[in-house]
Amino acid sequence: MDVLGATTHLDDPLAPYVAVDRSDPRGPCWVLANMVGGLDGSAAIGGRVAALSTEPDAALFLAMRTVADVVLVGAETIRREGYGPLLLPKARAQTRRDQGKPPFPRLAVVSRSLDLDWEGRAFTDPALEQPPFLVTCEAADPERLARARDAAEVIVAGDERVDPGLALHELAARGASVVLTEGGPTLLGELVAGGHLDELLLTLSPLMGGDPLPVAVAPPGAPLTGFTLRHVQQEGNTLFLRYERGEVPPHEQ
Ligand SMILES: NC(=O)c1ccc[n+]([C@@H]2O[C@H](COP(=O)([O-])OP(=O)(O)OC[C@H]3O[C@@H](n4cnc5c(N)ncnc54)[C@H](OP(=O)(O)O)[C@@H]3O)[C@@H](O)[C@H]2O)c1
């Protein structure tokens, strides 16, 4: 502990997050988000996360996938960050196998435009044991949808846009108990607004001056959502905060 009472020196940064009981979600599956923000709340620098993420954050970001059945990501983040397959180190993959789970979580991409690189490693890597999910809506272009079906297991959840609640029901029906979203801010904002987020891991990076993009973009008319701080870790100047869904303080209602 340091003077502020935060745990320091992350020997096994994943340990406190593995220990969380995620067996009682509010919805059909437990939904947690893992995001990093600057001190000004910015979610990217030059349209990418890399410069915002410190070394311990990058390590935790990858390790957190160990606890997930599905990693849910918005299409813009896939396009900008160039996602590959969600492979884990051998030991973590083996731990999952020992628990009767597939060695890696499955990627689920949310998109209406279906403007995605179907030849990219996220969809074609030979190490993939199962194809990623592609979560879209009825309004998607039929030709693009046909192409998507070659590369992914398609879930249609919603008419004009993906209905996040419906999408989570469909993922749960396919065996997902824990869904980890890695953003981006638009997708996260929709999950929060719909009351679907159970847990938020927020890394505070010691920087200001990134893009004018907050960690979550609330859709118009979204209600306030309250959170309860459950855990704090610190490594150097980076703070790791773990929140669970809580109540909105009375003076904010
Ligand atoms: N700080 C962090 O932790 C963090 C994490 C992730 C990303 N980022 C950054 O955030 C930026 C991208 O974020 P973003 O908010 O622009 O994008 P995003 O949330 O990753 O993706 C938005 C896209 O997802 C699809 N989508 C989301 N909700 C949908 C719905 N209800 N129905 C249908 N499609 C839906 C749409 O794809 P289509 O356009 O294909 O229809 C939409 O354009 C990048 O700069 C990235 O580096 C930061």
The ligand as an SDF file (V2000), in Angstrom:
LIG
                    3D

 48 52  0  0  0  0  0  0  0  0999 V2000
   -9.3620    4.3590  -24.4760 N   0  0  0  0  0  0  0  0  0  0  0  0
   -9.8120    3.1490  -24.7130 C   0  0  0  0  0  0  0  0  0  0  0  0
   -9.8410    2.2910  -23.8130 O   0  0  0  0  0  0  0  0  0  0  0  0
  -10.3260    2.8180  -26.0880 C   0  0  0  0  0  0  0  0  0  0  0  0
  -10.9110    1.5690  -26.3370 C   0  0  0  0  0  0  0  0  0  0  0  0
  -11.3620    1.2940  -27.6190 C   0  0  0  0  0  0  0  0  0  0  0  0
  -11.2390    2.2410  -28.6190 C   0  0  0  0  0  0  0  0  0  0  0  0
  -10.6640    3.4300  -28.3610 N   0  0  0  0  0  0  0  0  0  0  0  0
  -10.5370    4.4600  -29.4110 C   0  0  0  0  0  0  0  0  0  0  0  0
  -11.8410    4.8670  -29.7480 O   0  0  0  0  0  0  0  0  0  0  0  0
  -11.8960    5.2320  -31.1240 C   0  0  0  0  0  0  0  0  0  0  0  0
  -13.0260    4.4710  -31.7920 C   0  0  0  0  0  0  0  0  0  0  0  0
  -14.1660    4.5740  -31.0010 O   0  0  0  0  0  0  0  0  0  0  0  0
  -15.5990    4.9280  -31.5850 P   0  0  0  0  0  0  0  0  0  0  0  0
  -16.4440    5.3090  -30.4320 O   0  0  0  0  0  0  0  0  0  0  0  0
  -15.4590    5.8520  -32.7250 O   0  0  0  0  0  0  0  0  0  0  0  0
  -16.0410    3.5500  -32.1950 O   0  0  0  0  0  0  0  0  0  0  0  0
  -16.4940    2.0970  -31.6820 P   0  0  0  0  0  0  0  0  0  0  0  0
  -17.4360    2.1810  -30.5430 O   0  0  0  0  0  0  0  0  0  0  0  0
  -15.3190    1.2160  -31.5740 O   0  0  0  0  0  0  0  0  0  0  0  0
  -17.2500    1.6410  -32.9890 O   0  0  0  0  0  0  0  0  0  0  0  0
  -18.3440    2.3660  -33.4860 C   0  0  0  0  0  0  0  0  0  0  0  0
  -18.8870    1.5550  -34.6250 C   0  0  0  0  0  0  0  0  0  0  0  0
  -19.4010    0.3310  -34.1060 O   0  0  0  0  0  0  0  0  0  0  0  0
  -20.5790   -0.0020  -34.7630 C   0  0  0  0  0  0  0  0  0  0  0  0
  -21.6780    0.1440  -33.8260 N   0  0  0  0  0  0  0  0  0  0  0  0
  -21.6300    0.5830  -32.5380 C   0  0  0  0  0  0  0  0  0  0  0  0
  -22.8470    0.5230  -31.9950 N   0  0  0  0  0  0  0  0  0  0  0  0
  -23.6820    0.0400  -32.9570 C   0  0  0  0  0  0  0  0  0  0  0  0
  -25.0710   -0.2650  -33.0090 C   0  0  0  0  0  0  0  0  0  0  0  0
  -25.8680   -0.0720  -31.9500 N   0  0  0  0  0  0  0  0  0  0  0  0
  -25.5760   -0.7420  -34.1660 N   0  0  0  0  0  0  0  0  0  0  0  0
  -24.7930   -0.9500  -35.2370 C   0  0  0  0  0  0  0  0  0  0  0  0
  -23.4720   -0.6900  -35.2450 N   0  0  0  0  0  0  0  0  0  0  0  0
  -22.9380   -0.2030  -34.1130 C   0  0  0  0  0  0  0  0  0  0  0  0
  -20.6950    0.9560  -35.9450 C   0  0  0  0  0  0  0  0  0  0  0  0
  -19.9170    0.3450  -36.9480 O   0  0  0  0  0  0  0  0  0  0  0  0
  -20.1180    0.5810  -38.5140 P   0  0  0  0  0  0  0  0  0  0  0  0
  -19.6280    1.9600  -38.7630 O   0  0  0  0  0  0  0  0  0  0  0  0
  -19.2550   -0.4740  -39.1460 O   0  0  0  0  0  0  0  0  0  0  0  0
  -21.5780    0.4100  -38.8090 O   0  0  0  0  0  0  0  0  0  0  0  0
  -20.0250    2.1880  -35.3730 C   0  0  0  0  0  0  0  0  0  0  0  0
  -19.5770    3.0790  -36.3750 O   0  0  0  0  0  0  0  0  0  0  0  0
  -10.5440    4.9240  -31.7130 C   0  0  0  0  0  0  0  0  0  0  0  0
   -9.7890    6.1010  -31.7310 O   0  0  0  0  0  0  0  0  0  0  0  0
   -9.9480    3.9490  -30.7190 C   0  0  0  0  0  0  0  0  0  0  0  0
   -8.5560    4.0230  -30.7110 O   0  0  0  0  0  0  0  0  0  0  0  0
  -10.2220    3.7350  -27.1180 C   0  0  0  0  0  0  0  0  0  0  0  0
  1  2  1  0
  2  3  2  0
  2  4  1  0
  4  5  1  0
  4 48  2  0
  5  6  2  0
  6  7  1  0
  7  8  2  0
  8  9  1  0
  8 48  1  0
  9 10  1  0
  9 46  1  0
 10 11  1  0
 11 12  1  0
 11 44  1  0
 12 13  1  0
 13 14  1  0
 14 15  2  0
 14 16  1  0
 14 17  1  0
 17 18  1  0
 18 19  2  0
 18 20  1  0
 18 21  1  0
 21 22  1  0
 22 23  1  0
 23 24  1  0
 23 42  1  0
 24 25  1  0
 25 26  1  0
 25 36  1  0
 26 27  1  0
 26 35  1  0
 27 28  2  0
 28 29  1  0
 29 30  1  0
 29 35  2  0
 30 31  1  0
 30 32  2  0
 32 33  1  0
 33 34  2  0
 34 35  1  0
 36 37  1  0
 36 42  1  0
 37 38  1  0
 38 39  2  0
 38 40  1  0
 38 41  1  0
 42 43  1  0
 44 45  1  0
 44 46  1  0
 46 47  1  0
M  CHG  2   8   1  16  -1
M  END
$$$$
